[in-house]
Amino acid sequence: MSTNEVTQQPSETWNEILSQGQVWQATLQELKQSTVPDRILKASGTSRSWLFVGCGTSFYLAEAAATSWTLLTGEPARAVPASEILLYPALSHQGEADVHAVVISRSGRTSEAVRAATALKNDLHISTLGITCAQESPLEAVCDTTIVLRAADEKSTVMTRSFTSMLLSLQYLAARRCGNDLFVQSLSEMAEQFSEHIPPLAEEIESFVRKTIVDDYIFLGQGPFHGIAREAALKVMEMSCSYSQFFHALEFRHGPKAIVSPQTCLTFFLSETAQQTEKEVLQEMKELGGVIVAVCNQADANIRRCSDLLVEMNLPVNELALLAPYTVPAQLLGFFTGRNKGLNPDQPKNLTRVVILD
């Protein structure tokens, strides 16, 4: 199935993946014009550490946001699933002073996220910032402050532009907190330039999926890219019902590489900080017979030689501004793999748009 055929068939997921460049620009512009970031930064002025909370995709978003926050601001930040707040509060709150929590939920109605925000505020006495794409949600009602990204909301079950837009918003907030205007500019430049990358990228990935038959998918990333690897594995699992896993790139050498074969597709999210070491693992997995997808900003000759599919961004921006665009190839891989298997990514098996508990 070609991308031309896709555009002729109604698909909320496809439209939302394709819209991301424009939605990122609208989101960043809205944040710049809003007084909400200033209120949040003022309210969190004395915070010494940060706790990012979510469920599923929103938890992987929390991990990417937490690592971005620490690298940008120098402040300690970590991510925990909302369920840990509820079941093991002593582990989620380790006695730190002046903690500020960020609770993430696209719908603002996910039961565990809303309950975790309530517990953080009422039981643990931690200030809470909610981030969602829906107005007047239960999450907004329980949090001290809330960022609502209306332009990023979705009709589909699988999160795509909501993930990337909420991540960009939290990176924007971190940059504002530490006065890093250059990074704010990097985000804006990336959003503007990446819009035109998505259609040709979709053509490349659709062609790759049509001619490549594999049994399982592995996604590898270090540092701030590990959360992206986790989200990538989930996207392929959700949209195509394929077996997928995630690891830190160098950890894959320590046992997991036993599964590598010509039926294994390994996607490397290559950083700029650690690319020299990461590409050694990439080359090793290619020698073991794996099918290699390399996602990077700029590739050298070794990466080109070892890659069955190369996604090269060529964006003149800060490394952390690459997290959102790095996510898009995995969204497209999940989408086209699902379509290739005769599945409808708009109606993923066993899933609902919001997990609401009794």
N, C-alpha and C positions, 0 to 999 in steps of 0.2 A: 504494500500500500504506500503510495507516494504522499508527500506532504500536501500536494495539491488535492488529493482525494480526502485527506484529513480535513482540510479547510472547508470542503463541501459537505461534510457530515457534522451535524451539531454535536459539540463537545465542550462542556463547561471547562473541563480540565485543560484541554488544549488552548482555549481562549485565555485562560488565566495564566498559563505558562508563558504564552506569547506576549501578554500585556505587561510583563514585569518591568521592562525598562521605563515605560511611561508611568507606571504606578510608583516606582522608586523615585522618579523625579517629582511627582505630585506629593508624595509623602515627605520628602526632604524639604520641599518648598513650604508645605503646611507647618512643619516643625519650626522652620526659620521664622515664620510669621506669627506663630502662636506664643502666648505667654506661659503655656503649661510647662515647657522645659525650665524656664527661669524659676517658676514656683517649686518645681521638683528639686532643683539644685539648691535652692535656698533652704528647703525643708530638710535636705539631707546633708547640710553643710558640715556637721560634726561627725558624720558616719565614718567609722574606721575600716569597716569590712562590709562585704555585700554577699547576699545569698540570692541566687537565681533559681526559680522554682517553676516546674511545668510537668506536663504529662505527655508521653509519646513524643511526637514531633516537637512539641513545646519544650520538653525536657532537653532534647538535643539542641534546640535553639538556646536554651538556658546555658548549656555547656559552652557553646560557641560564644555567647555573649559574655560569660564569666571570664573566659580566657582573654577575650578582646579587652574587657574592662581592666584586668590586671596589667596587660601589656601597654594599654594607653595611659592609665592613670597611676599605675604603681601601687594601687590599693588591693589588698587581698580580696579575692572573690571566688566563689565556688558554686557549683550547681548540684541540686538534689531533686529527685522526683517528689511531687506533691505527696505521694503515699508515704514517704519517709517522714515527712513532717507530722503526719497523722499517726503512724504506727511506732516510730522511734524518734520522738521529739528530742530526746537527750543527745542523739547523734547529729541531728540537724542543727541544734543550737548548742555549741560547745563552750558556752560561757564567754564568748567574745563581747566586748563592750561596744556600744554604738553601732549595732548591726542594722543595715537597711535591707529589706527583702524586696525582690522584684518577682511578681507572680504573673505568669504568661498563660493566656488562653485566648485562642482566636475568637471563640464564641462568647467568652466571658460567662459561660454556663456550665463548663465541665465541673462535675460535682467535686472531685478531689481537689481541683485547683481552688474552687470557692471555699471549701472547707479548710484547706491549708491556709489560705489568706486569713480566714476568720481565726484560726488557732494561733497564727503568728501574731496577729494584732491583739487578741483578747487574752490568750493564755501565756504567750511568751513575751508580750509587750514589745514587739518589734514593729517599727514603722514599715508600712507596705506601699509599694507602688505597683499598680496593676497595668498591664499592657494587653490590649485586645483590639479587635476589629469591629466590635459591635457596640452600638450606643445603648445606654441605660440597661446594662447587664447586671446580674447579681454580683459579679466580680467588682464592677465599678462601685456598687453600693457598699461593699465591705472594705475596700482599700482606702487608705488615706488620700492618695492621689492616683489618677489614672490617665494613661495615654490611649486615646481611641483613634485608630487608623482606619477611617471609613473607606478610603480609596482602595485599601488592601483586602477588604472583605471578599469572601468567595461564596459561590453557590455549590461548588463541588465538595465531595467528602474528603478527598486527599488534599492536604495543605501544600500549596506551592508558593504563590506570591505572598500569602500571609506570613509564611516562615521568613522569606527573604526580607520583606518589608519591616517586620518587627525586629529582625536582627539589625538591619541598617539603622533603625530608630534608636536602639540601645547603644550601638556604636557611636551614633551622633551625640547621644547624651553623655557618653563617656568622654568624647572629645571636647564637648562643651565644658565638662566638669574640670578638665585639666588645662583648658584654654588652648587646645591644639587646633587652631584655625586651619592649618595646612591639611590636617586629616579631614576636617569638614569639607574642605575644597576637593580632596581626593574622592570622597563619597559622591559629591555632585558631578564631578567629571566622569567617574565610572558609570553612574546611572545614565548620563547623557550619551556616552559613547557605546554602552553595551546594547542599547536598544536595537541597533542595526545588526548586531552579531547573532541574534537569536534565530531568525529565519534560515540563514545559511548553516548555522550549527544544527538546526533541526534536520535539514537535508542530509548532512553528513552522518548523523546518528541513526536516522531512519535507514540509510543505505547500509551502515555497519550492522544493524540488527537483522536486516533481511538476509545478509550473506554469512552471518556468524551464528553457529549453533553451539550453545554451551549449557551445562547442567546447573552450574551455580555461580554466584557472583560474590566477589570479595572487594571491600572498599577500605583503602588504607590512607591514613592521614596523621600527621604529628602536630603537637601544639594546638594552636587555634583551629587547625584543619581536622582535628579528630572528631569534633562535634559534627562537622560537615560530612565526614565519612559515615558516622552513625545515621545521620538523616538520609544520606544517599542509599544506604542499605535498606532502610525502611521504605523509601519511595519505590524501589524496585520490587520489594516484597508486597507492598500494598497494591500497586497497579498491575503487576504481572503474576502474582502468586508464585514467584520464583524463590528459590533458596538463596539467601544472601546473608553475609556476615560482615563485620567491621573489626578492624584492629588498628593499633598504632603501627605505622609502617615497619619500624625496626623490630617490633615485637613479633611480627609475622614469621621471622626467622626461627623463633624459639618454639618450634613444635607445629604451629598451624600450617607451615609450608608443606607438610606431609600430604596435604590434600591436592596440591597443584598438579594439574594435568592439562592436556589440550582442550578439555571441556570446562576449564575454570577461567572465568573472566575476572581479571584483577584490575581495578581502577585505582590509580595512584593520584592523590591530590598533592601535588608537589609544591612545597613551600619555596620561598626564596632564601630564607634563613638556613635551612638544612638540606637544600636540594642536592648538594654534592654527595651527602651520605645516603639520602633517600633513593637517588638514582642507582646506587650500587645494589640496593635491594631489588629495584625494578629490573635491572639487568640480570640478576640472579634468578628471578622468577621467570623471565623470558627464556633463560637457558634450561629451566625445568619444564618448559613446554606450555606455560600459561599464555592465555590471550590477554594482551596488555592494552589498557586504555590509560593514557597519560593526560592529566589535566594540569596545565601549568601556565604561567604568565609568558615565559619565553623558553623555548626548548633549544638544547644544544644538539650536536650531531649524534651523541650516544642515545639520547632520549628519542630522537627521530628514528634511529635505526631499530630500536627495541620496541617501538609502539605499533600495535595493529590499528589503533585509532589515536590520533593526537589532537587534543583540544587546546589550542594556544590562544590566550587572551590578548596579549600584546597591549596591555593597558598601562599607561605611565602613571601608576598610582601606588600608594602605600600598600604593602603586602596585606594588611588586615582588610583593606577595601576590596580584596578579591574573594572574601568568603561568600558573599551573596552570589556573584556570578559563577563561582565554582559549583554552586548547588544546582544550577540550571541543567548542565549536561546529564546529571543523574536523574532529574525529573523527566527529561526527554527519553533517557534510556528506559526508565520504568514505563513511560507512556507507550513507546513504540514496541517494547517487548510484550506488553500486555495486548496491544492491538494485534501483534504478530501471532499471538496464541489464541486469538479469537475472543479476547476478553474486552469488556467495556470499562475503561478506567474511571468513567463517571459513576459506575456502580460496583465498587470493589467488594469482593466476596467477604461476607461476615462483618462488614464494617458499617458504622453509622457516623454521621457528621459530628455528633456530639455524644460523649459518654456521660449519661445522667444516671445516677444511682438512686435507688429508693431510700 
